[in-house]
Amino acid sequence: MGRYLDRIDSPRDLKGLSTSELVELAGECRSAIIESVGVTGGHMGSNLAVVEATIALHYVFDAPRDKIVFDVSHQCYTHKMLTGRKAAFTDPAHFGECSGFTNPQESPYDIFRCGHTSQGVSLALGLAKARDLLGQSHNVVCVLGDGALSGGEAFEGLDNAAVVGTNLIVVFNDNEMSIAPNSGGIYEGLRELRESGGTSERNVFRDLGLDYRYVEEGNDVGALVSAFSEVKDIDHPVVVHIHTLKGKGMPWAEQNKEASHSVASAAERTSREVADTYQQITRDFMSIKMAADPTVLAINAGAPGGVGLTPEFRALSGEQFVDTGITEPHAVAFAAGCARGGAKPVFYVMATFLQRAYDQLMLELALNRCPATILVFGAGFYDIDATHSGTTDLVTTGNVPGLTCLAPATRQEYLAMLDWSIDQTERPVVIRVPEKVLEGEGACGFDAARPGGWHLVRPGGRICILSIGATVEMALQVADLLDERDGIRPTVVEALNYSSFDEPLLDSLEAGHDIVVTLEPGILCGGFGEKVCRYFGASHLRVLCYGGRKEFLDRVPTEEFFHIYHFTPADIVSDIESLEV
């Protein structure tokens, strides 16, 4: 495990170590991160950057009495090792047992569950206000960084903090990167601060009215201990700006800062088929589309790698690619403005991050009927931390008035939808990008002349199985099982548009069918199946709905939650048979 790390079970065990011993401990923590993340996957570069800072924080401050809030919190691995959870990073038998983000259910040292960005100052300021109201006297520290300053909420928190005369310590971790290279005007000012040793007159923190300190050697544990000791128990808000190296201690990560931000597990790296993904399919299509039409624009906010916007694609796109920073609300409103101005914007976003822009989705985009395209990646059920769940998107997007929401099942349908959406000028469109590439049964079901129309995949009788997106694969499996076991050939329908109903098709089901089964890759509450139930409420048809519960899924293996939700072909067939069809 390590000469020093082996002796650390809580931050109290740090207090007696010398500076040289803290340096040794940092090396051991860094080695543990490299080894464990190499196996389990996770955030490599960001965690390697803050090893010394985390050790110094716990050396100087007295957590959990002093409150330490990690903005984003994907840089909390050393924090977890120092607070009783080192086995998850040092013992292969326990690798991956901890969440990759702070989690109060794991430890009293974790104050909040955070997995998005820019909220840390607001949370910390709230803790400080509560402390003052209760007459308490502990320190409140927010660790901010990894691109968080490009998010508007960070400025809202800092602006508010500046007028609150009380203890609040913001440690700004400046590793010169976001997830990808920084984008935004503020970063030029931060560069000047670094180059001037913190003395530049161009200082956004002082301009907001905040006290400010600069530490150039942000990976020097001694310098950090000194800086944090100076601000401990301070009676007003202060920003301690530390300059760190993303990926420090791992040559590959230092040279490949974007790629090392989040790395896949060993198993994923072994099984991944790079050429046949929707990220690659989208890149190939958009490259051709953008070359043929200079008004087509690719927009990103936050995580370009996760949606397939590689550095090579971004470079080749030139002015037809815009990285707005980690700014989903701005990105949606920006896309609306581009569309109203005559451009053809395509906004790439993960489902978990699109929820950050719900107001702009509702008003700036849908209310104004701006014909922008939003590609939603990572939607549905995945083995992922609860902070990054994408199970609610069918509900949140499908209930926005004026927003056309499409869910392709196959490559052909996806490309047909994307091509139509970019060129049409009447409405905003969300396309729910599937995870698994399917070629489909029969012809492409999407008809650009009827974007609200659904696809009759297989005609049949007695039972109709309504699927959304990739659940058409499960629908066909259910149909085959019913045919094999009961001699029933069900009708299979693919609901290509989940924001509206194909009423003629639905009405046709009343003749010759007794049961309708809905399959949706998201939560049932407020979702597609409930709407189908309401539609058929006065008819003789019985409706069975399959999907997820309204809950936060936290790193549940895919097969496990399908069984939990009774959402497998065998379960569905058993339920149908119990109705004595």
N, C-alpha and C positions, 0 to 999 in steps of 0.2 A: 504493500500500500504506500509506504513512505515513512521515513524516519520521523517527520513531524506531523503529517496528516493523520497518522495512526493514533496520535495522542489528542486529537481535536474532536471532542464530542459536542462542544458548544462554544460560543464566542468567549466565554470566560477563560477557556483554556489558552486563548491567544495572549492574554494580558501579560504573562510572565516571559514571553519570548523576546529576544533581542532583535534588532533590525536585521542583522545577518540571518537569524533564524527565520524571520518572516520572509526573507528573500528565498531561502531554501523551501519554505512551505509553498510559496507561489509557484516554484518550479514543479513541485509534486502535484499541486492542483492542476497546473497546465497539462502535465503528462496524463493525468486522469481524464481530463476533458477530451484530449486527443484520442485516447484509447477507447473510451466509452462511446463517444459520438461516432467514431469510426464504425462501431458495431451497430448502434441503435439508430443512427441518424440524428439530426437535430441542428441547433444553431452553433456552429463552430467558431467562426471568425469573431462574432460579437462577444462571445464569452471569453475567448482568449485575450481580448483587449482589456477586460476589466478585472482580471484576476487580482492584481495588486490593489486596485481601488477598492474592491470588495473586502480584501483582507484588512486594509487600512480603516475602512468604515467600521468593521466589527472590532478592530483593535481600539479605536478611539471612542466610539459610541457604546452605549449599554443597551443593546437590543435584548429582549423585546420591549423593555421599558421605553427606550428611545425607539421611535417608529421609523423604519426605513421602507420607502415605497419605491418599487422598481417600475418606471414607465416602460410600457411594452412587456417587460419582464422576461423576454427571451434571453436576457443576459444575467440570469440568476443562478447559474450552475455552481459557481464557487460559493455563493451565498448558501446554497443548499448543502454543500459539503461541510461548511463550517457550522451548520445548525442541525446536526444530528442525522443527516441523510447521505453521508459519504458512501455508504455501501452501494447505492444506486449508480455510482460513478467509478468505484474502485473494485468491486467484486463482480466478476462476469455473471455469477449466478443471480445477481440482483440488478443487472443493467436494465435501464428502462422502467424501473418500478416507480420512479417519481415522474410527475408531470414536468414538461419542459418549461413551464411557467410557474410563477408563484401561486400558491394554493393554500388558503387558510385551513383547509381540511387536513393538510399534511403537517402543519407546524404553526405554532403561535408567532413564529418569526415572520411568517408571510401574512401581510395585512389584507391584500386584495388578490383576486384572480384577475389578471390583466394579460391580454394577448394581442390587443390592437395597440394604438400608439397615441401619444400626445396628451393623455389624460392624467399623467402622473402628478403634475403641479396642482391641478384642481383637486385631486384626491388628497394630496398632502396638505393643501391649504385648508381643506375641510377638517382634517384631523387636528390641525393647529387651532382652528376656531373652536372645535369641541373641547380641546385641552384647556383653552383659556376660559371657556364658560364654566368648566368644572373645577377651575382653580388648580390645575395641575402644572407641572413645570418641566416636563421632558422635552427632548429635542425631536423635531420632525424633519426627516431628510427625504428628498426626492432624487433618485438617480435618473437623469434625463439624457437621452442621446439616441444614436443609431437612426438619425433622420427625423426624430420627433419634432424638431424645431420647424419642419416644413408644414406641420399640421396646425390648423388654426386654433385648436383647443389649447395648445401649449401657450400661445400668446394670450389667450383669454385668461388662463391661469396666472401667467407672469404679470400681466397688467393688473389683475386684481390683487395679487400678492404685494405689489409695490406700495399699495396704500394701506396695508394692514401692518401696523407696527408691532410685530411679534416675531418670535423665533420661527424661522423657516429656512432650511438650508437646501439649496438646489445644486446638486453636483451635475454639471453639464459635461457628459462624456463626449468629447469631440474626436472621433476617429477618422474624420475627413470623408466619411461614407454614410449613406443611408443603407438600404438593402442593396441598391445599385449606387453608382456615383451620384453624389448630391445634385439636386436640381432646384434652382431658385436663387433669387437675388441676395438673400440673407447670407449665403455661404461665401460670397466674396468678402463681406465684412468680417466673417469669422476667420477667413484666411489672413486678413490684415491683422486681426488680433493675435493670431498665432505668430506671424512673422515679426510683430512688434513686441512680443513678449507680454501681451495684454495691455499695452499702453496706447494703442491706436485710438484716436478720437472717434473713430467709427465704431461704436459699441452699442449694440441694440439693448443690452441689459441695463447699462447706465441710462440710456435714453428713456427706458421705461421707469426709471427711478429706483433701480435696485443697486445695492452694494455689490461689488464685483472683485473677485480675486482670480489670478491666473496661475496655473501650474503647467509649465512646459513639459516636464518629465512625468507624464501621467502614468507611466509604467515603472516609476521609482517608488517603492513602497515607503521609503524613508521620507521622501519629499511629500508624499500624500499624507502620511501620519502627521507631519508638521503642519500642513495646510488645514487638515480637518481639526486638529487640536486647537488651532487659532480661532475657528468659528464655532466650536462646540459651546453651547449655552449662550450663543449670541442673542441679542434682544430685538433683532430686526431681520427682515429677509435678506439673504445674501446668495449670490451665485458663485460657485467655485468651478471655474472652467478648467478642465483637465484635458491635455492633449495626449491621446493614446494611439496605439497602433493596432488596427483591426487585424486579427489573425496572428498576433504576436507569438513567437515561439514555434511556429509551424511554417517552414519556408514556403510550402505550396499555398497555404492560406494567406500569407503575407503578399504573395505575388498575384493571387487570384481572389481578391477581396469579395467580388460579387458572387463568384461560384461557391466560396467557402462560407457565405453568410448562413445558408441552410443546406446541409448535405443529406443525401439519401442514406438509408440504412444499407448495411452490407447485402442483405437479402434483396432489397430493391435494386441496388446497383447490378446485381447478378442477373435479375430477371427482366430488367427494363428493356423494352424494344423501342429504341430511339426513333426509328423511321416511321413507325405506325402509331402516331398519337395525334390527337386533335390540335395540339400546339403546333406540330409540324404541318399538319394539313392546313391550318389557318395561315401560317407563315407563307406557305407556297401560294395559296389563293390570293392573299393580300399583296404579296409581292407583284403578282401579275396585274391585279386590279389597280394598285397604286401607280404602276408604271404606265398603264393605259389611261389613267384619269388623275391628273395632278390635284384635283379637289378632294380626293379620298385621303383621310387623315386617321392615323392610328394614335390613340391616346392611352396613356398609362398613369396610374396613381399607385405607387407603393411597391409592388412586387413583380417586376417585369419577368423574372425567370419563371415564376409560378404559372404564368399565362403564356409562356412561349415566346416572349419578346426578347430574343437573344441580343447580345451586343452587336453581332454581325447584322442582324435585321435592322436594328436601330440605326446603325451607321449608314447602311445602304438606303434607308428611307429618307434620310436628310431632313428637310423642312416638313416632310409629311409624317413625322413622328414627333409627339410632344410628351415629355415626362413632366407632369405637374407637381411632382413631389408626393409625399404621403398625404394626399388631399382629396379624398373621394368626394366630399360635398362640392368643392370647387371644380373637380373634374367633370361631374355631371352637369353643373351649370355652364361650364366652359363648352362642353359638347353641345348643349342647347344653343348657346350663342353662335357656335360655328355653324350649326345646322340652319339657324335662322338667317345667317349671313350668306348662305348658299353653298357652304362646304358639305362634305359627306363624312362626318365623324364616326369612328368606331371606337368605343371605349371598352378596353379589356379590364376585367375586374374579377376577383374571387368573390364567391357568394357571401362569405363571412364579412367581407369589407364593404360590399354594396349596401349593407344595412346602415352603414355610417352616413349614407347620403339619401336617406329616405325622403327627407323634406324636399330636396332638390329634384328627386325622381318624381315626386308628386306634383310639385308646383312648376318649377322652371321648365321641366321637360314635358310632362304629360299635360298639364293644364294649358300650356302654350302650343301643344301639338308640334313640337320641334322634331323633325325627322332624323334623329340620331339613332345609332345602333349600339346596344350594350351587349357584349358577350360575357356571359356569366359562367365562370369556371368553378370547379370544386363544389357544385351543388349536390345535395342529397346526402346519402349515408356513407360516411367514411370512418375509418379507424383513426380518429384525430382528436386532439385536445378540445375540450368543451369551448374554449375561447375562440376556436376557429371552425366551429360547426357551421355547415351550410344546409341545415335541414328545414329552414323556415322560408326559403326564397319563393317557393310556389305560392305561399300565403301572402307574403309581403308584396311581391311584384304582381301576382295574379289578381289582386284586388284594387289596383290603382286604375281609376277611370281613365280611359283614353290611351292606355298603354297596351300594345299588342305583344303578347308573350308566347313565344314559340318554343317547342320542345322536340327537336328532331331525335330520331332513333338511329338513323343511318348516316353514313358519310354523304350519300347522295342528297338526302333531305337537308342536311346541315349546309352543304354548299349552295343548294338551291335557295334556301332561306336567306343565307348571308348575301348572296348576289342580289336577290330581290330587295332586301332591306336596305342595302347601301344606296341603291338607285331610286327607290320610291321616295316621294316628297310629301306624303300625307300624314305620317304618324311616327311617333317614337316606337322602337321595337326592342324587346329583350329576347335574346336567343340563349337558351339554357344549353350550354355545351356539354355533350355527354362525356363520360370518362372512357368507356370502352368503344372501340371502333367496330361498328357492325356494318355489313354491306347490305343487309335487308333482304326480305322475302318479297319478290316481285318488284314492280317499278317504284320509283320515288313517289311518295304519297303527297308531297307538297305541290299545290297548284297556286302559282303566283296570282292568277286571276281570282282565286278564292282563298286569301290568306287565313280566313277563319274556318276553312273547311277541314274536316277530319279525314282519315284514311281508313277505308274498309280493307283490312289486311286479308281476312278470310271470311267469306260468307258462311253462315251456319244457321242454327236454330236452337230454341229452348233457353240457351244461356248465352249472354254476351259478355265478353271480357273487354273492358275499357282500360287501355294502358296510356301512360304518359311517357314520352321519351324512351329511354333504354329499357323500361319495364315491359316493352313489347316482347322482349326476349322471354321474360317470365310468362307473359300471357300466352305465348305459343307453347311453352312447356306445359302450362296448365291445360291448354286445349288438347295437346297430344295425350296427356294422362287421362283426361275425361273420355277421349275417343277410345283409348286402349282399355280402360277399366269398365266403362259404362256404355260404350257405344254411342256416345253423344258427340256430335261435331259442333262445338260452339262457334259463334261469331266472334271474331277478334277485330277490335277497332283501335286505332292509334289516334289519340287526341293530340293532334299536332299543335293546336292552339289551346292553351289552358286558361286564357283570360276571357274566352267567350265560348259559347256552345254552338255546335253544328246542329241546329234544331231540326232541320229536315231529317237528318240521319237518326237523331235520338227518337223522333216521333215514329220513324219506321220500325223501331225496335218493339213497339208495343204489340205489334202483330207477330206472332210466332215465337215470342220469348217470354219466359217466366222470371228469370233471374238476371240481374246485371251485377257484375263484379268490377270494382274499380281498383286499380293498382297505381299508387302514386309514390314516388321516391322523395317523400317529405312528410311533415307532420299532418295528421288528419284534421286536427282542430282548425277550422277556418279554411280548409283546403278544398281540393277538387271533388273528392268523393262526397263530401257533405252537400255540395252544390248539385251533384247528380241526384242525391237522395231527395233534395227539395224539388227538383224538376219533376221527378216521377212520383212525388208524394201522393197525388190523387189517383194514380193509376194502380193496376193490379200487380205491377212489377215489384219484386223484392230486390233490394240493393244491399250487397255486401261490400264494405269498404276496407281496403288494406293499405296501411302506411304506418307512420310512426306516432308515438305518443308525444304530447306537448311536454318535453323535458329536455334537459341538457345531457347529451351523450358525451361521455368522457373516455376516450381511448378504448372504446368497446370494439373488439374484433368484428369485422363485417358479418361473418357467418353467424356470430353469436347474437347480434341484435336482430337479424332477420328471424332467427328462431324465437327470440324474446317477443317480437311483434307478431308471431304466428303468420309470418309473411314469406312462406316458401311454397313452391308448387304443391308439395304433398299436403301441407296444412290447408291450403286453399281448396284443393280437391276434396279433402275430408270434410270441410265445412259445407261445401256444396252438396256432397252426398248425404250429409245429415239432414238436409232439407227435403229429402226424399224426392229428388227430381226424377 
